[in-house]
Amino acid sequence: MPGIIPLFVLVLIFLNLRQSKSFSNKSQREIYLAAVIIWGTIFWAITETLSLFSRLDFSTLFIAWAFFLVTFLVIFSGNFNKKSFSFSISISGLTITEKALLAGTVFICLITLVIALKAPPNTWDSMTYHMSRVEHWIQNKSLLHYPTTIGRQLYNPPFAEMLILNFQILSKSDILANFVQWLMMVSSLLAVSLLAKLFQANRFGQLLASFFAVTISVGILQSTSTQNDYVASFFLSAFVYFLYKSITEPKTNKIFCGLSLGLAWLTKATTYIFSVPFLVWFLYRLICGKKLKEILTLIIIVFLALIINFGHFARNYSVVGSIFGSEKHLKMHSLENKS
């Protein structure tokens, strides 16, 4: 069905990155992180662009995603070789403990996947906030703010719901609404394992880090809902990973830092707070290393993040006079004032 076209696009982005020279010496996990960041950026670009023309409808979204599908398919076919689909995944060398950790992680992921696909969105936040704003956007064919007494539907960062919006319109149902969080949970587990690897954790340590992350009770609940915490967690984790690698490996593509930071900010406001220490640390490392010219890199990272959030900030400012918004400011936009 059309609803899974974005997933095919993600697969093609991953396969194309595997074939590119810049990722030839990168691990499969790092390539996947980069692929999801590019994929998320495409979601943002499509949604914001079509919203400007009030064309968030099935036909226009289908054409947009079909365009990216064909584009990446043509690029992939042009660079196709025998290694394009080759994967070297083996568990024969794992210890019994490592196999147990991996099996437990996979088991939880599979169980939560079934729940995410089978159960409709039903949490309090889903009904009053996440899915409500999605339905308004579908009705209005735009992300523009609308009259409501529930202010968080308007001023809270909207990226997780943008993902749901695309899947909902293309599938013409909410069957994939919970899938967004589940996919980002799995992606976060890979990001966590890579972060553990950065801090010199061995294979057991990386598996243990992922297992610890997947067994967090609130995380299990979140992975089968339309919350936005796992979406924010993934992009924040990816930001930290690529930021750290840009210090240890200067040739790391720093665009991924800016894009992942921007998507994290566009998902949940708490990421503003969590990301600041890492930006300060990055600046400190540059100053201590007397790499003052690299400060331009930090400026570019923040600039990219702000560009991604510009549309949401503009919508908030145009209505409530603040880029972040608040319940106090939204009184002027309530239903009572529209009567």
PAZAPA-4460 file (N, C-alpha, C; in steps of 0.05 Angstrom, whole numbers, plus 32768, in hexadecimal, padded with zeros to 4 digits):
% residues 339
    n_x    n_y    n_z   ca_x   ca_y   ca_z    c_x    c_y    c_z   seq   type   mol
   8011   7FE8   8000   8000   8000   8000   8012   8019   8000     1      M     A
   8007   8030   7FF7   8017   8048   7FF6   8024   8050   8010     2      P     A
   8018   8048   8026   8022   8050   8040   803F   8046   8046     3      G     A
   8048   8032   8038   8063   8027   803E   8078   8032   802A     4      I     A
   806F   8044   8018   8083   8050   8005   809A   805D   8014     5      I     A
   8094   806D   8029   80AB   807A   8038   80BE   8065   8043     6      P     A
   80B5   804D   804A   80C7   8039   8054   80D9   802E   803E     7      L     A
   80CE   802C   8026   80DF   8024   8010   80F4   8039   800A     8      F     A
   80EC   8052   800D   80FF   8068   8009   8116   8066   801D     9      V     A
   810F   8060   8036   8124   805D   804B   8137   8046   8044    10      L     A
   812D   8030   803A   813E   801A   8032   8151   8022   801B    11      V     A
   8146   8030   8008   8156   8039   7FF1   816C   804D   7FF9    12      L     A
   8165   805F   800C   8179   8072   8016   8190   8063   8023    13      I     A
   8189   804F   8033   819D   803E   8041   81AF   8030   802C    14      F     A
   81A2   8024   8018   81B2   8015   8004   81C3   8028   7FF4    15      L     A
   81B9   8040   7FEE   81CA   8053   7FDF   81E1   805D   7FEF    16      N     A
   81DD   8061   8009   81F3   806A   801A   8209   8054   801C    17      L     A
   8200   803B   801C   8213   8025   801E   8225   8024   8005    18      R     A
   821A   802D   7FEE   8229   802D   7FD5   823B   8046   7FD2    19      Q     A
   8235   805B   7FE1   8244   8074   7FDE   8261   8071   7FEA    20      S     A
   8274   807F   7FDD   828F   807D   7FE6   8293   8089   8002    21      K     A
   8284   809D   8009   8288   80AB   8022   8280   8099   803A    22      S     A
   8270   8084   8034   8268   8072   804A   8273   8056   8046    23      F     A
   8287   8053   8034   8292   8039   802E   829F   802B   8046    24      S     A
   82AA   803B   8058   82B8   8030   8070   82A8   8033   8089    25      N     A
   828E   8039   8087   827D   803D   809E   826E   8023   80A5    26      K     A
   8267   8020   80BE   8258   8009   80C7   823B   800B   80BD    27      S     A
   822E   7FF4   80BC   8212   7FF3   80B2   8200   8004   80C5    28      Q     A
   8206   8004   80DE   81F6   8013   80F1   81F8   8031   80ED    29      R     A
   8211   803A   80E8   8214   8057   80E2   8207   805F   80C8    30      E     A
   8208   804E   80B4   81FB   8054   809B   81DD   8056   809F    31      I     A
   81D2   8044   80B0   81B6   8045   80B5   81AE   805F   80C3    32      Y     A
   81BE   8067   80D7   81B8   8081   80E4   81B7   8098   80D1    33      L     A
   81CA   8099   80BF   81CB   80AE   80AB   81B3   80AC   8098    34      A     A
   81AB   8094   8091   8193   8090   8080   817A   809A   808D    35      A     A
   8176   8094   80A7   815E   809E   80B4   815E   80BC   80B7    36      V     A
   8175   80C8   80BB   8176   80E5   80BC   816E   80F2   80A1    37      I     A
   8179   80E7   808B   8171   80F0   8071   8153   80EC   806C    38      I     A
   814A   80D5   8074   812D   80CE   8071   811C   80E1   8080    39      W     A
   8124   80E7   8099   8115   80FA   80A9   8115   8116   809D    40      G     A
   812B   811E   8091   812D   8138   8084   811A   8139   806C    41      T     A
   8117   8123   805E   8104   8122   8047   80E8   8125   8051    42      I     A
   80E1   8118   8067   80C6   811B   8073   80C1   8139   8079    43      F     A
   80D5   8145   8086   80D2   8162   808D   80CE   8173   8074    44      W     A
   80DF   816F   8060   80DE   817F   8048   80C4   817C   8039    45      A     A
   80BA   8163   8036   80A1   815E   8028   808A   816B   8037    46      I     A
   8089   8166   8051   8072   8170   8061   8071   818E   8062    47      T     A
   8088   819B   8068   8088   81B8   8069   8082   81C5   804E    48      E     A
   808D   81BA   8039   8089   81C5   801E   806B   81C3   8016    49      T     A
   8060   81AC   8019   8044   81A8   8011   8031   81B8   8022    50      L     A
   8039   81BC   803B   8028   81CB   804E   8026   81E8   8044    51      S     A
   803B   81F3   8039   803B   820F   802F   8025   8213   801B    52      L     A
   801F   81FE   800B   800B   8200   7FF6   7FF1   81F2   7FFD    53      F     A
   7FEE   81EB   8017   7FD6   81DD   8021   7FD0   81C4   800F    54      S     A
   7FE5   81B4   800A   7FE2   819D   7FF9   7FEB   8183   8008    55      R     A
   7FE6   8182   8022   7FEB   816A   8030   7FD4   8156   802D    56      L     A
   7FD2   814B   8015   7FBD   8138   800E   7FCA   811F   8002    57      D     A
   7FBA   810B   7FFE   7FC4   80F1   7FF4   7FD3   80F3   7FDA    58      F     A
   7FC6   80FF   7FC6   7FD2   80FF   7FAB   7FED   810E   7FAA    59      S     A
   7FEE   8125   7FB7   8007   8134   7FB7   801D   8126   7FC6    60      T     A
   8016   811B   7FDE   802A   810D   7FEE   8034   80F4   7FDF    61      L     A
   8022   80E6   7FD2   8029   80CE   7FC2   803D   80D5   7FAC    62      F     A
   8038   80EB   7F9E   804A   80F4   7F89   8065   80FB   7F94    63      I     A
   8065   8109   7FAB   807E   8112   7FB7   808F   80FA   7FBF    64      A     A
   8083   80E6   7FCD   8092   80CF   7FD6   8099   80BD   7FBE    65      W     A
   8088   80BB   7FAA   808E   80AC   7F92   80A7   80B7   7F84    66      A     A
   80A8   80D2   7F84   80C0   80DF   7F78   80DA   80D7   7F86    67      F     A
   80DA   80D7   7FA0   80F2   80CF   7FAF   80F8   80B2   7FAC    68      F     A
   80E3   80A2   7FAA   80E6   8085   7FA7   80F4   807F   7F8C    69      L     A
   80EA   808C   7F77   80F5   8087   7F5C   8111   8093   7F5A    70      V     A
   8116   80AA   7F67   8130   80B7   7F66   8145   80A5   7F73    71      T     A
   8140   809B   7F8B   8153   808B   7F99   8156   806F   7F8B    72      F     A
   8141   8066   7F7F   8142   804D   7F70   8154   804F   7F58    73      L     A
   8152   8066   7F4A   8163   806B   7F32   8180   806D   7F3A    74      V     A
   8185   807B   7F50   81A1   807E   7F5A   81AC   8063   7F62    75      I     A
   819C   8053   7F6F   81A5   8039   7F78   81AB   8027   7F61    76      F     A
   8199   8027   7F4D   819D   8015   7F36   81B5   801D   7F26    77      S     A
   81BB   8037   7F26   81D2   8041   7F17   81ED   8038   7F24    78      G     A
   81EC   8034   7F3E   8205   802C   7F4C   8204   800F   7F56    79      N     A
   81F1   8000   7F4B   81EC   7FE5   7F55   8205   7FD3   7F4F    80      F     A
   820B   7FC3   7F64   8220   7FAF   7F60   8219   7F97   7F72    81      N     A
   8229   7F82   7F70   8224   7F69   7F7E   8223   7F6D   7F9D    82      K     A
   8231   7F81   7FA7   8233   7F86   7FC3   821C   7F96   7FCE    83      K     A
   820A   7F9F   7FBD   81F5   7FB2   7FC5   81E3   7FA5   7FDA    84      S     A
   81DE   7F8B   7FD8   81CC   7F7E   7FEB   81DB   7F6B   7FFE    85      F     A
   81F5   7F6D   7FFE   8205   7F5B   800F   8206   7F65   802C    86      S     A
   8200   7F54   803E   8201   7F5B   805B   820F   7F45   8069    87      F     A
   8222   7F4C   807A   8230   7F38   808A   8227   7F39   80A7    88      S     A
   8211   7F2C   80AD   8206   7F2A   80C8   8209   7F0E   80D2    89      I     A
   8218   7F0A   80E7   821C   7EEF   80F2   821B   7EF0   8110    90      S     A
   820D   7EDC   811C   820C   7EDB   8139   821B   7EC3   8143    91      I     A
   8228   7EB5   8131   8237   7E9D   8139   824D   7EA3   814D    92      S     A
   8259   7EBB   814B   826F   7EC2   815C   8267   7ECD   8177    93      G     A
   824D   7ED1   817B   8243   7EDD   8194   8244   7EC8   81AB    94      L     A
   8249   7ED2   81C3   8248   7EC1   81DA   822B   7EBC   81E2    95      T     A
   8226   7EA9   81F4   820B   7EA3   81FC   81FD   7EBB   8208    96      I     A
   820C   7ECB   8218   8201   7EE3   8225   81F9   7EF7   820F    97      T     A
   820B   7EFB   81FC   8206   7F0E   81E6   81EE   7F05   81D6    98      E     A
   81EB   7EEC   81D1   81D4   7EE2   81C2   81BA   7EE6   81D1    99      K     A
   81BC   7EE3   81EC   81A5   7EE7   81FD   819C   7F04   81FC   100      A     A
   81AF   7F16   81FD   81A9   7F33   81FC   819D   7F3A   81E1   101      L     A
   81A8   7F30   81CC   819E   7F35   81B1   8182   7F2A   81AD   102      L     A
   817E   7F11   81B7   8164   7F04   81B5   814F   7F13   81C4   103      A     A
   8156   7F1C   81DC   8143   7F2C   81EC   813B   7F46   81DF   104      G     A
   814F   7F53   81D3   814A   7F6C   81C6   8137   7F68   81AE   105      T     A
   813E   7F54   819D   812D   7F4E   8186   8111   7F46   818E   106      V     A
   810F   7F36   81A3   80F4   7F2D   81AC   80E2   7F45   81B4   107      F     A
   80EE   7F57   81C3   80DE   7F6F   81CC   80D6   7F80   81B3   108      I     A
   80E9   7F82   81A0   80E3   7F92   8188   80CC   7F85   8178   109      C     A
   80CC   7F6B   8176   80B8   7F5D   8166   809C   7F5F   8174   110      L     A
   809C   7F5B   818E   8083   7F5D   819D   8077   7F79   819B   111      I     A
   8087   7F8D   819F   807D   7FA8   819E   8075   7FB0   8181   112      T     A
   8082   7FA4   816D   807A   7FA9   8152   805D   7FA0   814D   113      L     A
   8057   7F88   8156   803D   7F7C   8153   8028   7F8E   8161   114      V     A
   802E   7F97   8179   801C   7FA9   8188   8018   7FC3   8179   115      I     A
   802E   7FCE   8170   802D   7FE8   8162   801C   7FE7   8149   116      A     A
   801D   7FD1   813A   800D   7FCF   8122   7FF1   7FC6   8127   117      L     A
   7FED   7FB7   813C   7FD2   7FAC   8142   7FC0   7FBF   8151   118      K     A
   7FCB   7FCD   8165   7FBB   7FDE   8176   7FBA   7FFA   816B   119      A     A
   7FA2   8006   816A   7F9F   8022   8160   7FAA   8035   8175   120      P     A
   7FB1   804D   816D   7FB9   8061   8181   7FA3   8065   8196   121      P     A
   7FAA   8063   81B0   7F95   8064   81C4   7F9D   8072   81DE   122      N     A
   7FB5   807D   81E0   7FBD   808A   81F8   7FB0   80A6   81FA   123      T     A
   7FB1   80B1   8212   7FA5   80CB   8217   7FB3   80E0   8205   124      W     A
   7FCD   80E0   8204   7FDC   80F3   81F3   7FD6   80F0   81D6   125      D     A
   7FD2   80D7   81CD   7FCB   80D2   81B1   7FB1   80DF   81AA   126      S     A
   7F9D   80DC   81BB   7F82   80E6   81B5   7F80   8104   81B7   127      M     A
   7F8E   8110   81CB   7F8B   812C   81D0   7FA0   813E   81C3   128      T     A
   7FB5   8131   81B9   7FCC   8141   81B0   7FD8   8137   8196   129      Y     A
   7FE5   8120   8196   7FF4   8117   817E   7FE2   8112   8166   130      H     A
   7FCF   8100   8169   7FBE   80FA   8153   7FAA   8110   814C   131      M     A
   7FA3   811F   8160   7F90   8135   815B   7F9C   814A   8148   132      S     A
   7FB6   8151   814D   7FC2   8165   813B   7FC5   8159   811F   133      R     A
   7FCB   813F   811D   7FCD   8132   8103   7FB3   8134   80F4   134      V     A
   7F9D   812F   8101   7F83   8130   80F4   7F7C   814C   80EB   135      E     A
   7F83   8160   80FB   7F7E   817C   80F3   7F8F   8183   80DB   136      H     A
   7FA8   817A   80DA   7FB9   817F   80C3   7FAD   8173   80A9   137      W     A
   7FA4   815A   80AD   7F98   814C   8096   7F7F   815B   808C   138      I     A
   7F6F   8164   809F   7F57   8173   8098   7F5D   818D   808A   139      Q     A
   7F72   819B   8094   7F79   81B6   8089   7F8D   81B4   8072   140      N     A
   7F99   819C   806E   7FAD   8198   805A   7FC5   81AA   805E   141      K     A
   7FCA   81B1   8077   7FDF   81C4   807D   7FE7   81C1   809A   142      S     A
   8000   81CA   80A1   8009   81CA   80BC   8002   81E4   80CB   143      L     A
   7FF5   81F6   80BE   7FEE   820F   80CB   7FDE   820B   80E4   144      L     A
   7FE3   821D   80F8   7FD5   821B   8111   7FB6   821F   810D   145      H     A
   7FA7   8213   811E   7F8A   8214   811C   7F7E   8219   8137   146      Y     A
   7F64   8222   8139   7F58   8227   8152   7F56   820E   8163   147      P     A
   7F5F   820F   817C   7F5D   81F9   818E   7F61   8202   81AB   148      T     A
   7F56   81F4   81BE   7F5A   81FA   81DA   7F71   81EA   81E6   149      T     A
   7F7D   81D9   81D6   7F94   81C8   81DF   7FAD   81D3   81D1   150      I     A
   7FBB   81E5   81DE   7FD1   81F3   81D2   7FE7   81E2   81C9   151      G     A
   7FED   81CC   81D6   8004   81BC   81CF   8001   81AF   81B3   152      R     A
   7FE8   81AE   81A9   7FE4   81A4   818D   7FF1   81B7   8179   153      Q     A
   7FF5   81D0   8182   8000   81E4   816F   801D   81EA   8174   154      L     A
   8025   81F2   818D   803F   81FC   8190   8055   81E7   8197   155      Y     A
   804D   81CF   819E   8061   81BA   81A3   806E   81B2   8188   156      N     A
   8088   81AB   8189   8096   81A2   8170   8087   818C   8162   157      P     A
   8084   818C   8148   8071   817A   813A   807D   8163   8129   158      P     A
   8098   815F   812B   80A3   814C   8117   8099   8130   8119   159      F     A
   8096   8125   8131   808C   810A   8134   8071   8107   8127   160      A     A
   8060   811B   812B   8046   811B   811E   8047   811F   8100   161      E     A
   805C   812D   80F7   805F   812F   80DA   8064   8114   80CD   162      M     A
   8074   8103   80DB   8078   80E8   80D1   805E   80D8   80D1   163      L     A
   804F   80DA   80E6   8035   80CC   80E8   8022   80D7   80D2   164      I     A
   8023   80F1   80CE   8012   80FE   80B9   8016   80F1   809E   165      L     A
   802F   80EF   8096   8035   80E3   807C   802C   80C6   8079   166      N     A
   8032   80B6   808E   8029   809A   808D   800A   8099   808E   167      F     A
   7FFD   80AA   809D   7FE0   80A9   80A0   7FD2   80B0   8085   168      Q     A
   7FDC   80C5   8078   7FD0   80CD   805F   7FD4   80B8   8049   169      I     A
   7FED   80AE   8047   7FF3   809A   8033   7FE5   8080   8037   170      L     A
   7FE2   8077   8050   7FD5   805D   8055   7FB7   8060   8059   171      S     A
   7FAE   8079   805B   7F92   807F   8060   7F87   8071   8078   172      K     A
   7F98   806E   808C   7F90   8062   80A6   7FA5   8068   80BB   173      S     A
   7FA0   8060   80D4   7FB4   8065   80E9   7FC4   804C   80EF   174      D     A
   7FC5   8039   80DC   7FD2   801F   80E1   7FF0   8023   80E6   175      I     A
   7FFC   8037   80DB   8019   803C   80DE   801F   8053   80F1   176      L     A
   800B   805C   80FF   800F   8073   8111   8023   806B   8128   177      A     A
   801E   8054   8134   8030   804B   814A   804B   8041   813F   178      N     A
   804B   803A   8126   8064   802F   811A   807B   8043   811A   179      F     A
   8074   805D   8119   8088   8072   8119   809A   806F   8132   180      V     A
   808D   806E   8149   809C   806C   8162   80AC   8052   8164   181      Q     A
   809F   803C   815A   80AD   8022   815B   80C6   8023   814A   182      W     A
   80C4   802E   8132   80DB   802F   8120   80F1   8040   812D   183      L     A
   80EA   8056   813A   80FE   8066   8146   810A   8059   8160   184      M     A
   80FA   8048   816C   8106   8039   8182   811C   8027   8178   185      M     A
   8117   8017   8163   812B   8006   8158   8143   8016   814E   186      V     A
   813E   802D   8142   8154   803E   8139   8164   8048   8151   187      S     A
   8156   804F   8166   8164   8058   817E   8176   8043   818A   188      S     A
   816D   802A   8189   817E   8014   8194   8198   8012   8184   189      L     A
   8197   8016   816A   81B0   8016   815A   81C1   802E   8161   190      L     A
   81B4   8045   8165   81C3   805D   816D   81D0   8059   8188   191      A     A
   81C2   804D   819B   81CD   8048   81B6   81E5   8036   81B4   192      V     A
   81E3   8021   81A4   81FA   800E   81A1   8212   801C   8195   193      S     A
   820E   802E   8182   8224   803D   8176   8231   8050   818A   194      L     A
   8220   805D   819B   822A   806F   81AF   823B   805F   81C3   195      L     A
   8232   8047   81CA   8242   8036   81DC   825D   802F   81CF   196      A     A
   825C   802A   81B5   8275   8023   81A7   8288   803B   81A7   197      K     A
   827D   8054   81A4   828E   806B   81A5   829E   806D   81BF   198      L     A
   8291   8064   81D5   829E   8065   81EF   82AC   804B   81F6   199      F     A
   82B5   803E   81E1   82C7   8026   81E3   82B9   800D   81EE   200      Q     A
   829F   800C   81ED   8291   7FF4   81F6   8296   7FDE   81E2   201      A     A
   829B   7FC6   81EB   829E   7FAF   81D9   8283   7FA5   81CF   202      N     A
   8283   7F8F   81C0   826A   7F85   81B5   8255   7F7F   81CB   203      R     A
   825E   7F73   81E1   824C   7F6D   81F7   8240   7F87   8202   204      F     A
   8252   7F9B   8206   8248   7FB5   8210   8234   7FC3   81FF   205      G     A
   8238   7FC0   81E4   8225   7FCC   81D2   820A   7FBE   81D2   206      Q     A
   820B   7FA3   81D3   81F2   7F94   81D5   81E4   7F9A   81F0   207      L     A
   81F3   7F9C   8205   81E8   7FA2   821F   81DB   7FBE   8220   208      L     A
   81E8   7FD1   8213   81DD   7FEC   8212   81C2   7FEC   8203   209      A     A
   81C0   7FDE   81ED   81A7   7FDC   81DD   8192   7FCD   81ED   210      S     A
   819A   7FB8   81FB   8187   7FA9   820B   817C   7FB9   8222   211      F     A
   818D   7FC8   822F   8184   7FDA   8244   8170   7FEE   823A   212      F     A
   8176   7FFA   8222   8164   800E   8217   8149   8002   820F   213      A     A
   8149   7FEA   8204   8130   7FDF   81FA   811E   7FD5   8212   214      V     A
   812A   7FD0   8229   811B   7FC6   8240   8110   7FDC   8252   215      T     A
   8116   7FF5   824C   810A   800B   825C   80EC   800A   8259   216      I     A
   80DF   8008   8270   80C2   8002   826F   80B2   8018   8261   217      S     A
   80B8   8031   8266   80A9   8047   8259   80B0   8047   823B   218      V     A
   80C7   803E   8234   80CF   803C   8218   80BE   8027   8209   219      G     A
   80B9   8011   8216   80A9   7FFC   820A   808C   8006   8205   220      I     A
   8082   8015   8218   8067   8021   8214   8067   8036   81FE   221      L     A
   807D   8046   81FE   807F   805B   81E9   8081   8050   81CD   222      Q     A
   808F   8039   81CB   8094   802E   81B0   807B   8024   81A2   223      S     A
   8065   8021   81B1   804C   8018   81A5   8037   802E   81A5   224      T     A
   803F   8047   81A7   802C   805D   81A8   8034   8072   8194   225      S     A
   8026   8089   8195   802C   809F   8183   803A   80B5   8192   226      T     A
   8047   80AF   81A8   8057   80C3   81B7   806E   80CC   81A4   227      Q     A
   807E   80DE   81AE   8094   80E8   819D   80B0   80E4   81AA   228      N     A
   80B1   80D7   81C1   80CA   80D5   81CF   80DF   80C5   81C1   229      D     A
   80D8   80AF   81B4   80EC   809E   81A6   80F5   80AC   818D   230      Y     A
   80E4   80BB   8180   80EC   80CB   8169   8101   80DF   8171   231      V     A
   80FC   80ED   8187   810F   8101   8191   8128   80F3   819B   232      A     A
   8126   80DC   81A8   813D   80CE   81B2   8150   80C5   819C   233      S     A
   8144   80BC   8185   8155   80B3   8170   8165   80CA   8164   234      F     A
   8158   80E0   815D   8166   80F6   8150   817A   8104   8163   235      F     A
   8173   8104   817D   8186   8110   8190   819F   80FD   8192   236      L     A
   819A   80E3   8193   81B0   80D0   8195   81C1   80D1   817C   237      S     A
   81B4   80D3   8165   81C3   80D5   814C   81D4   80EF   814B   238      A     A
   81C8   8104   8155   81D7   811E   8156   81F0   811B   8167   239      F     A
   81ED   810F   817F   8204   810B   8191   8219   80F9   8184   240      V     A
   8210   80E4   8176   8223   80D2   816A   8234   80E0   8154   241      Y     A
   8226   80EE   8142   8235   80FB   812C   8245   8112   8136   242      F     A
   823C   8120   814B   824B   8136   8156   8265   812C   8162   243      L     A
   8263   8116   8171   827B   810A   817E   828E   8100   8168   244      Y     A
   8284   80F4   8153   8295   80EA   813E   82A2   8100   812E   245      K     A
   8295   8118   812D   82A1   812E   811F   82BA   8138   812E   246      S     A
   82BC   8131   8148   82D4   8138   8157   82EA   8123   8153   247      I     A
   82E2   810A   8155   82F5   80F4   8153   82FD   80EE   8136   248      T     A
   82EA   80F3   8124   82F0   80EF   8107   82E7   8108   80F8   249      E     A
   82F9   811B   80F4   82F3   8135   80E8   82E5   8133   80CD   250      P     A
   82E9   811D   80BF   82DD   811B   80A4   82BF   8113   80A5   251      K     A
   82B4   810F   80BD   8298   8108   80C1   8287   811E   80B5   252      T     A
   8272   8116   80A6   8260   812A   809A   824F   8137   80B0   253      N     A
   8255   8151   80B4   8249   815F   80CA   822C   8168   80C4   254      K     A
   8224   8165   80AB   8209   816C   80A3   81F5   815A   80B3   255      I     A
   81FD   8141   80B8   81EC   812F   80C8   81E8   813A   80E4   256      F     A
   81FC   8147   80EF   81F9   8154   810A   81E2   8168   8109   257      C     A
   81E4   817A   80F6   81D0   8190   80F4   81B4   8186   80EE   258      G     A
   81B2   8172   80DC   8197   8168   80D5   818B   8159   80EC   259      L     A
   819B   8148   80FA   8190   8138   8110   8189   814A   8127   260      S     A
   8199   815F   812C   8192   8172   8142   8178   8181   813B   261      L     A
   8176   8189   8122   815D   8198   811A   8144   8186   811D   262      G     A
   8146   816D   8115   812F   815B   8117   8129   8154   8134   263      L     A
   813E   8153   8145   8139   814F   8162   812A   8167   816E   264      A     A
   8133   817F   8168   8125   8197   8171   8109   8198   8167   265      W     A
   8105   818F   814E   80EA   8190   8142   80D7   817B   814D   266      L     A
   80E2   8169   815D   80D2   8153   8168   80C9   8158   8184   267      T     A
   80DB   8161   8195   80D4   8165   81B2   80E4   817B   81BE   268      K     A
   80D7   818D   81CD   80E4   81A5   81D7   80FA   819E   81EB   269      A     A
   80F9   8188   81F9   810D   8181   820D   8128   817C   8200   270      T     A
   8129   8177   81E6   8142   8172   81D8   8152   818C   81D6   271      T     A
   8145   81A3   81D9   8154   81BD   81DA   8167   81BB   81F1   272      Y     A
   815D   81B2   8208   816D   81B2   8221   8182   819C   821F   273      I     A
   817B   8185   8216   818E   816E   8215   81A5   8173   8201   274      F     A
   819F   8182   81EC   81B4   8185   81D8   81C8   819B   81DE   275      S     A
   81C0   81AE   81EF   81D2   81C5   81F5   81ED   81BC   8201   276      V     A
   81ED   81AA   8215   8207   81A1   8220   821A   8196   820B   277      P     A
   820F   8187   81F8   8220   817B   81E3   822B   8191   81D0   278      F     A
   821B   81A5   81CB   8225   81BB   81BA   823B   81CB   81C9   279      L     A
   8236   81CF   81E3   824B   81DD   81F3   8264   81CD   81F4   280      V     A
   8261   81B2   81F8   8279   81A1   81F9   8288   81A2   81DE   281      W     A
   8279   81A2   81C8   8285   81A3   81AE   8295   81BD   81AB   282      F     A
   828A   81D3   81B3   8297   81ED   81B2   82B0   81ED   81C4   283      L     A
   82AE   81E1   81DB   82C5   81DF   81ED   82DC   81CF   81E1   284      Y     A
   82D5   81B9   81D4   82EA   81A9   81C7   82F8   81B8   81B1   285      R     A
   82E8   81C8   81A2   82F4   81D7   818C   8307   81EC   8197   286      L     A
   82FE   81F9   81AD   830F   820F   81B9   8328   8203   81C5   287      I     A
   8326   81EC   81D3   833D   81DF   81E0   8350   81D5   81CA   288      C     A
   8345   81CC   81B4   8356   81C2   819E   835F   81D7   818C   289      G     A
   835A   81F0   8193   8362   8207   8183   8358   8205   8166   290      K     A
   8340   81FA   8163   8335   81F7   8148   831F   820C   8144   291      K     A
   8326   8225   8148   8313   823A   8147   8305   823D   812C   292      L     A
   8313   8234   8117   8306   8235   80FC   82EF   8222   80FB   293      K     A
   82EF   820C   810C   82DA   81F8   810B   82C1   8202   8119   294      E     A
   82C3   821A   8126   82AB   8225   8133   8295   822A   811E   295      I     A
   829E   822F   8106   828B   8232   80F0   827A   8219   80ED   296      L     A
   8286   8202   80F2   8277   81E9   80F1   8260   81E9   8105   297      T     A
   8266   81F2   811D   8251   81F4   8131   823A   8206   8129   298      L     A
   8242   821D   811D   822E   8230   8113   821D   8223   80FE   299      I     A
   8229   8214   80EC   821A   8207   80D6   8207   81F2   80E2   300      I     A
   8210   81E3   80F6   81FF   81CF   8103   81E6   81DC   810E   301      I     A
   81EA   81F1   811D   81D3   81FF   812A   81C1   820C   8115   302      V     A
   81CE   8217   8100   81BF   8224   80EA   81AD   8210   80DC   303      F     A
   81B7   81F8   80D6   81A7   81E3   80C9   818F   81DB   80DB   304      L     A
   8195   81D9   80F5   817F   81D2   8108   816A   81E7   8108   305      A     A
   8172   8200   8107   815E   8216   8108   814E   8217   80EE   306      L     A
   815B   8211   80D8   814C   8211   80BE   8136   81FC   80BF   307      I     A
   813C   81E5   80CA   8128   81D0   80CB   8111   81D8   80DD   308      I     A
   8116   81E8   80F1   8101   81F0   8104   80F4   820B   80FD   309      N     A
   80FD   8217   80E7   80F3   8232   80E0   80D5   8232   80DC   310      F     A
   80CB   821E   80CD   80AE   821E   80C7   809D   821D   80E0   311      G     A
   80A5   820B   80F3   8096   8209   810C   8099   8222   811D   312      H     A
   80B1   822D   811E   80B4   8246   812D   80A4   825C   8121   313      F     A
   80A3   825E   8107   8094   8273   80F9   8076   8271   80FF   314      A     A
   806C   8258   80FE   804F   8254   8104   8049   825C   8120   315      R     A
   805A   8255   8133   8055   825D   814F   8056   827B   8152   316      N     A
   806A   8288   8146   806D   82A5   814A   8056   82B4   813D   317      Y     A
   804D   82AB   8126   8037   82B9   8118   801D   82B9   8128   318      S     A
   801A   82A5   8139   8001   82A2   8148   8003   82AC   8165   319      V     A
   8018   82A5   8173   801A   82AB   818F   8031   82BE   8196   320      V     A
   8040   82C7   8182   8055   82DB   8187   806D   82CF   8195   321      G     A
   8070   82B5   8194   8087   82A8   81A0   808E   828F   818F   322      S     A
   80A8   828A   818A   80AE   8273   817A   80AA   8259   8189   323      I     A
   80A8   825A   81A3   80A4   8242   81B3   8087   823E   81BB   324      F     A
   8078   8254   81BC   805B   8253   81C3   8057   824D   81E0   325      G     A
   803E   8251   81E9   8036   824B   8205   8018   824B   8207   326      S     A
   800E   823F   821C   7FF1   823E   8220   7FE7   825B   8224   327      E     A
   7FF7   826C   8231   7FEE   8287   8236   7FEA   8296   821C   328      K     A
   7FFE   8293   820A   7FFC   82A2   81F0   7FE6   8296   81DE   329      H     A
   7FE0   827D   81E2   7FCC   8270   81D0   7FAF   8277   81D6   330      L     A
   7FAB   8285   81EC   7F8F   828C   81F3   7F82   829C   81DD   331      K     A
   7F93   82AC   81CF   7F88   82BD   81B9   7F7F   82AC   81A1   332      M     A
   7F88   8292   81A1   7F81   8281   818A   7F6E   826A   8192   333      H     A
   7F62   826D   81A9   7F50   8258   81B3   7F35   8259   81A6   334      S     A
   7F26   8244   81A9   7F0B   8243   819C   7EF9   8258   81A8   335      L     A
   7EFC   825E   81C2   7EEB   8272   81CE   7EED   828D   81C1   336      E     A
   7F06   8294   81B8   7F0A   82AE   81AB   7F02   82AE   818E   337      N     A
   7EFB   8297   8184   7EF3   8295   8168   7ED4   8296   8165   338      K     A
   7EC6   8295   817B   7EA9   8294   817A   7E9D   82B0   8177   339      S     A
***
